[in-house]
Amino acid sequence: MNHNRRQVLTALQNRMVEAFSRPFQIGPHSIEATGSIGISLYPDHCSDEETLIAKADETMYEIKKRGKNSYKLKE
């Protein structure tokens, strides 16, 4: 992955985690949520959409085991 692509991806990941760090207001209710984001890239990590989703899902569960509310790019 080239440097510019990695910078854009990192900025997007940070924005997504930040968005989940604030409570959501739904009517009179304040709802807190966390986000665990597993990321895989085509064609870097696979050659078909089914594997792409499976690898992202696998990476997401690695994050959940470590404590949630984060993101990770498939290695």
Contacts in CASP RR format, 6 or more apart in sequence:
PFRMAT RR
TARGET T0000
AUTHOR 0000-0000-0000
METHOD contacts of the structure
MODEL  1
MNHNRRQVLTALQNRMVEAFSRPFQIGPHSIEATGSIGISLYPDHCSDEE
TLIAKADETMYEIKKRGKNSYKLKE
1 9 0 8 1.000
1 41 0 8 1.000
1 44 0 8 1.000
9 39 0 8 1.000
9 73 0 8 1.000
13 37 0 8 1.000
13 39 0 8 1.000
13 71 0 8 1.000
13 73 0 8 1.000
16 35 0 8 1.000
16 37 0 8 1.000
16 71 0 8 1.000
17 35 0 8 1.000
17 37 0 8 1.000
17 69 0 8 1.000
17 70 0 8 1.000
17 71 0 8 1.000
20 33 0 8 1.000
20 34 0 8 1.000
20 35 0 8 1.000
20 69 0 8 1.000
21 34 0 8 1.000
21 69 0 8 1.000
23 30 0 8 1.000
23 31 0 8 1.000
23 32 0 8 1.000
24 30 0 8 1.000
24 31 0 8 1.000
24 32 0 8 1.000
24 33 0 8 1.000
25 31 0 8 1.000
34 68 0 8 1.000
34 69 0 8 1.000
35 68 0 8 1.000
35 69 0 8 1.000
35 70 0 8 1.000
36 60 0 8 1.000
36 63 0 8 1.000
36 64 0 8 1.000
36 68 0 8 1.000
36 69 0 8 1.000
36 70 0 8 1.000
36 71 0 8 1.000
37 60 0 8 1.000
37 63 0 8 1.000
37 70 0 8 1.000
37 71 0 8 1.000
37 72 0 8 1.000
38 56 0 8 1.000
38 57 0 8 1.000
38 59 0 8 1.000
38 60 0 8 1.000
38 62 0 8 1.000
38 63 0 8 1.000
38 71 0 8 1.000
38 72 0 8 1.000
38 73 0 8 1.000
38 74 0 8 1.000
39 56 0 8 1.000
39 59 0 8 1.000
39 71 0 8 1.000
39 72 0 8 1.000
39 73 0 8 1.000
39 74 0 8 1.000
40 46 0 8 1.000
40 52 0 8 1.000
40 53 0 8 1.000
40 55 0 8 1.000
40 56 0 8 1.000
40 59 0 8 1.000
40 73 0 8 1.000
40 74 0 8 1.000
41 52 0 8 1.000
41 73 0 8 1.000
41 74 0 8 1.000
42 49 0 8 1.000
42 52 0 8 1.000
45 51 0 8 1.000
45 52 0 8 1.000
45 55 0 8 1.000
45 74 0 8 1.000
46 52 0 8 1.000
46 55 0 8 1.000
55 74 0 8 1.000
56 74 0 8 1.000
58 74 0 8 1.000
59 72 0 8 1.000
59 73 0 8 1.000
59 74 0 8 1.000
60 72 0 8 1.000
62 72 0 8 1.000
63 70 0 8 1.000
63 71 0 8 1.000
63 72 0 8 1.000
END
